């Protein structure tokens, strides 16, 4: 790799990285964020985007999904053909996408949570249910870079993995089918600890394929994985499987259920809950979680999952009580405190919502989501000075958050018509 241009401003411990004077060209699809998002980011840091054949780039950023610059230039019709010459002659530095994020200070920040995404922020960024993010995290598909009092944070490399999962979900794949295809991928790529993070794995519509040279193939080397066939047969089979599981009859009275407490039984119950959730049967999924509480005893995590389902069904009162129960079992469960605050705010119990948010911040002062929702609630209570402090804290913690534009707007306008605080990605 060529040495960085002298005009680059190096990251120090006390200053935010800039790109003053740099001319940047992007080649190939970026995994971490969209072209529009990254353009706004680099322009704000003093760089310009190379978009003309006559322009000479000083930095060329190669999308992580591309095997090399030559292949990327062939597939990216918008890229300037002189980019390869600029890199070869040393006029431009070639950076992989992940290296570019690191240079900007967006990854590898062990001392703070800036520019990291909570499940709620990541769900909002990718337009997927927050329950899907939690599911992928629980299954190990998404790996948190840091956990603070049960709250996971995801960095930019993990956003790239999450974008693949979101693309499959948006293309019409069910969560259960995504799980099954990922398991198939692991079997044919046993040496890869994170197959979906491998640049050779590509999501194309409802297909998951491998790049082998210039060809795309199904991971086994045979046909492409067919995500295009209807899922009705699979889902119907799932219905039959769930209904035939007599020992976990979700319609039976709780007193008649056998409270078996072995780990395998609880795991089966949780899988049953997830399967009902995949089918949109949220009431049955909630009943499965209630059965888990009967079988295994009190659990903050299960109470939280049950509360989330009840909220998604629109039962705010029941969701509120379950979030309270989760906090009673684990007073440091900051995500439960945050979600309780959102439910209270949505139910117009604003003073209680503020108390819940403040309780979360007492355990995790850098919880950006809570600063955002607390500022919103304070605005609604006509406390603009206190709200402004939390809007500013939120922006300082996560300046590139998907909610940052709303915060900037609120700092620059009157608070006569505040918006409602609610849980993201219901």
FENHU-V845218 format. One record per backbone hydrogen bond with DSSP energy under -0.5 kcal/mol. CO is the residue of the C=O (numbers start at 1). NH is the residue of the N-H. Records with the same first field share a line. If there is no record, write none. Layout:
# FENHU-V845218
CO = NH  NH
This chain:
# FENHU-V845218
5 = 8
8 = 10
9 = 18
12 = 15
15 = 12
18 = 9
19 = 22
22 = 24  48
23 = 58  59
24 = 50
25 = 61
27 = 63
29 = 65
34 = 38
35 = 39
36 = 40
37 = 41
38 = 42
39 = 43
40 = 44
41 = 45
42 = 47
43 = 46
45 = 19
46 = 21
48 = 24  50
49 = 51
52 = 55
55 = 57
58 = 93
59 = 25  61
60 = 62  95
61 = 27  63
62 = 97
63 = 66
68 = 72
69 = 73
70 = 74
71 = 75
72 = 76
75 = 77
76 = 79
80 = 83
82 = 86
83 = 87
84 = 88
85 = 89
86 = 91  92
87 = 90
93 = 60  95
95 = 62
96 = 100
97 = 101
98 = 102
99 = 103
100 = 104
101 = 106  107
102 = 105
106 = 156
109 = 112
113 = 116
117 = 154
118 = 122
119 = 123
120 = 124
121 = 125
122 = 126
123 = 127  128
129 = 132  133
130 = 134
131 = 135
132 = 136
133 = 137
134 = 138
135 = 139
136 = 141  142
137 = 140
142 = 144
146 = 153
147 = 149
148 = 151
149 = 334
150 = 152
151 = 148
153 = 145  146
154 = 117
155 = 159
156 = 160
157 = 161
158 = 162
159 = 163
160 = 164
161 = 165
162 = 166
163 = 167
164 = 168
165 = 169
166 = 170
167 = 171
168 = 173
169 = 172
174 = 178
175 = 179
176 = 180
177 = 181
178 = 182
179 = 183
180 = 184
181 = 185
182 = 186
183 = 187
184 = 188
185 = 189
189 = 192
191 = 193
192 = 195
194 = 197
195 = 198
198 = 201
200 = 211
202 = 204  209
204 = 207
207 = 204  209
208 = 225
209 = 202
210 = 212  217
212 = 215
215 = 212
217 = 210
218 = 221
222 = 218
225 = 227
231 = 235
232 = 236
233 = 237
234 = 238
235 = 239
236 = 240
237 = 241
238 = 242
239 = 243
240 = 244
242 = 245
244 = 246
245 = 248
246 = 249
248 = 250
249 = 252
253 = 256
254 = 257
257 = 259
258 = 260
262 = 266
263 = 267
264 = 268
265 = 269
266 = 270
267 = 271
268 = 272
269 = 273
270 = 274
271 = 275
272 = 276
273 = 277
274 = 278
275 = 279
276 = 281
277 = 280
280 = 282
281 = 285
282 = 286
283 = 287
284 = 288
285 = 289
286 = 290
287 = 291
288 = 292
289 = 293
290 = 294
291 = 295
292 = 296
293 = 297
299 = 303
300 = 304
301 = 305
302 = 306
303 = 307
304 = 308
305 = 309
306 = 310
307 = 311
308 = 312
309 = 313
310 = 315
311 = 314
314 = 316
315 = 319
316 = 320
317 = 321
318 = 322
319 = 323
320 = 324
321 = 325
322 = 326
323 = 327
324 = 328
325 = 329
326 = 330
330 = 333
332 = 334
333 = 337
334 = 338
335 = 339
336 = 340
337 = 341
338 = 342
339 = 343
340 = 344
341 = 345
342 = 346
343 = 347
344 = 349
345 = 348
348 = 350
349 = 353
350 = 354
351 = 355
352 = 356
353 = 357
354 = 358
355 = 359
356 = 360
357 = 361
358 = 362
359 = 363
360 = 363  364
364 = 367
366 = 368
367 = 370  371
368 = 372
369 = 373
370 = 374
371 = 375
372 = 376
373 = 377
374 = 378
375 = 379
376 = 380
377 = 381
378 = 383
379 = 382
383 = 387
384 = 388
385 = 389
386 = 390
387 = 391
388 = 392
389 = 393
390 = 394
391 = 395
392 = 396
393 = 397
394 = 398
397 = 115
398 = 401
401 = 404
403 = 407
404 = 408
405 = 409
406 = 410
407 = 411
408 = 412
409 = 412
410 = 413
415 = 418
425 = 130
